[in-house]
Amino acid sequence: MLPTPKKFTLVSGSAEGPSSLNAFDNALLAAGIGNLNLLKVSSILPPGCEFVEKLDIPPGSLTPTAYGAALSTKKGELISAAVGIGFSADSYGVIMEFSGSCSSREAEAQVTAMVKAAFAERKVPLAKVMTKSVEHVVAENGCAFAAVALWY
């Protein structure tokens, strides 16, 4: 069993590549987490998790990450990815991800709405929301990536 993360950060990046997988990898590099092994996690930020601007994580580390990624090969298409975290006053948080063919502003609006809905469903008062997004105009193989990376 993995320990419960104690720190988190929000990152985003976009890039092109010779293939969709290379575009995704390059977007991870642009976001600053390209040399990590991402373990995709769902939507709960542990209680007491501390926000840091940048996590100091050794390359190759298994890193719990909630993320959204938009990939496209449609030249000129605007793609975006966003993550949002809702915080309760004294408990856990909820993370939401979104990606699609839209602006980063629209993507942030989507994750904010999803965070609000998640708190309403849980009947927990929402104290604060943090978001991070990126948009990208596709040249050939593009990727927009946004994530909440968790660490110990």
C-alpha positions as CSV (number, residue, x, y, z in Angstrom):
1,M,0.0,0.0,0.0
2,L,1.2,3.5,-0.9
3,P,1.4,6.1,1.9
4,T,-1.0,9.0,1.8
5,P,0.4,12.0,0.0
6,K,1.2,15.1,2.1
7,K,1.8,17.7,-0.7
8,F,0.3,18.6,-4.1
9,T,0.9,21.0,-7.0
10,L,-1.1,22.0,-10.1
11,V,0.7,21.8,-13.4
12,S,-0.1,22.3,-17.1
13,G,1.6,22.1,-20.4
14,S,1.0,21.8,-24.1
15,A,3.1,20.6,-27.0
16,E,3.4,19.1,-30.4
17,G,5.1,15.9,-31.4
18,P,5.7,13.6,-34.3
19,S,3.0,11.3,-32.9
20,S,0.2,11.7,-30.4
21,L,2.2,9.8,-27.8
22,N,5.2,12.1,-28.4
23,A,2.9,15.1,-28.1
24,F,1.6,13.8,-24.8
25,D,5.1,13.1,-23.5
26,N,6.2,16.6,-24.6
27,A,3.3,18.2,-22.8
28,L,4.3,16.3,-19.7
29,L,7.8,17.7,-20.1
30,A,6.3,21.2,-20.6
31,A,4.3,20.8,-17.4
32,G,7.5,19.8,-15.5
33,I,6.5,16.2,-14.8
34,G,7.7,14.4,-17.9
35,N,10.3,12.3,-16.1
36,L,7.9,10.7,-13.7
37,N,5.8,7.6,-13.8
38,L,2.3,8.9,-13.4
39,L,-0.2,6.7,-11.5
40,K,-3.6,8.0,-12.5
41,V,-5.8,8.6,-9.5
42,S,-9.4,9.7,-9.1
43,S,-10.7,12.6,-7.3
44,I,-9.9,13.0,-3.6
45,L,-7.2,15.3,-2.2
46,P,-6.2,13.9,1.2
47,P,-7.0,16.0,4.3
48,G,-4.2,18.3,5.3
49,C,-2.4,18.1,2.0
50,E,-0.1,21.1,1.5
51,F,0.1,23.1,-1.7
52,V,3.6,23.7,-3.0
53,E,4.6,25.5,-6.2
54,K,6.9,22.8,-7.3
55,L,7.4,19.2,-6.1
56,D,10.9,17.9,-5.8
57,I,10.4,14.3,-7.1
58,P,13.2,12.0,-8.2
59,P,13.0,10.9,-11.9
60,G,11.1,7.6,-12.4
61,S,9.1,7.9,-9.2
62,L,5.6,6.5,-9.1
63,T,3.6,9.7,-8.7
64,P,-0.1,9.8,-7.9
65,T,-1.6,12.2,-10.4
66,A,-5.2,13.3,-11.4
67,Y,-5.1,14.7,-14.9
68,G,-6.9,15.6,-18.0
69,A,-5.3,15.5,-21.5
70,A,-6.7,16.5,-24.9
71,L,-5.0,15.0,-28.0
72,S,-5.7,16.0,-31.5
73,T,-4.4,15.7,-35.1
74,K,-6.9,18.3,-36.5
75,K,-4.8,21.2,-37.8
76,G,-5.9,24.5,-36.3
77,E,-8.1,22.9,-33.6
78,L,-8.1,24.6,-30.2
79,I,-7.8,22.0,-27.4
80,S,-7.6,22.6,-23.7
81,A,-7.2,20.7,-20.4
82,A,-8.0,21.9,-16.9
83,V,-8.0,20.6,-13.3
84,G,-9.8,22.0,-10.4
85,I,-9.6,21.3,-6.7
86,G,-12.4,22.1,-4.3
87,F,-11.5,22.5,-0.6
88,S,-13.6,22.0,2.5
89,A,-12.9,24.1,5.5
90,D,-11.5,21.2,7.6
91,S,-11.5,18.0,5.7
92,Y,-10.5,16.4,2.3
93,G,-10.7,18.1,-1.1
94,V,-12.2,17.0,-4.4
95,I,-10.3,17.1,-7.7
96,M,-12.0,17.3,-11.1
97,E,-10.4,17.1,-14.6
98,F,-11.6,18.2,-18.0
99,S,-10.2,18.1,-21.5
100,G,-11.7,18.9,-24.9
101,S,-12.1,21.2,-27.9
102,C,-12.5,24.5,-26.2
103,S,-10.7,27.5,-24.7
104,S,-8.9,27.2,-21.4
105,R,-11.4,29.6,-19.9
106,E,-14.2,27.2,-20.9
107,A,-12.3,24.2,-19.5
108,E,-11.8,26.0,-16.2
109,A,-15.5,26.8,-16.1
110,Q,-16.3,23.1,-16.6
111,V,-14.0,21.9,-13.8
112,T,-15.3,24.6,-11.4
113,A,-18.9,23.5,-12.1
114,M,-17.9,19.9,-11.5
115,V,-16.2,20.7,-8.2
116,K,-19.3,22.6,-7.1
117,A,-21.5,19.6,-8.1
118,A,-19.2,17.2,-6.2
119,F,-19.4,19.2,-3.0
120,A,-23.2,19.6,-3.3
121,E,-23.6,15.8,-3.8
122,R,-21.4,15.2,-0.7
123,K,-23.3,17.8,1.3
124,V,-20.0,19.4,2.3
125,P,-19.6,23.2,2.3
126,L,-17.1,24.3,-0.4
127,A,-14.6,26.8,1.1
128,K,-12.2,27.4,-1.9
129,V,-11.5,26.4,-5.5
130,M,-8.1,26.3,-7.3
131,T,-7.8,25.7,-11.0
132,K,-5.1,25.3,-13.6
133,S,-5.5,25.1,-17.4
134,V,-3.8,25.3,-20.7
135,E,-4.9,25.6,-24.3
136,H,-3.2,24.7,-27.5
137,V,-3.7,25.3,-31.2
138,V,-2.9,22.1,-33.1
139,A,-0.3,22.2,-35.8
140,E,-0.1,18.4,-36.5
141,N,-0.1,16.3,-33.4
142,G,-1.0,18.4,-30.3
143,C,-1.7,17.8,-26.7
144,A,-3.0,20.0,-23.9
145,F,-2.4,18.5,-20.4
146,A,-3.3,19.7,-16.9
147,A,-2.8,17.8,-13.6
148,V,-2.7,17.7,-9.9
149,A,0.4,15.8,-8.8
150,L,0.6,14.4,-5.3
151,W,3.7,13.6,-3.3
152,Y,4.8,12.5,0.2
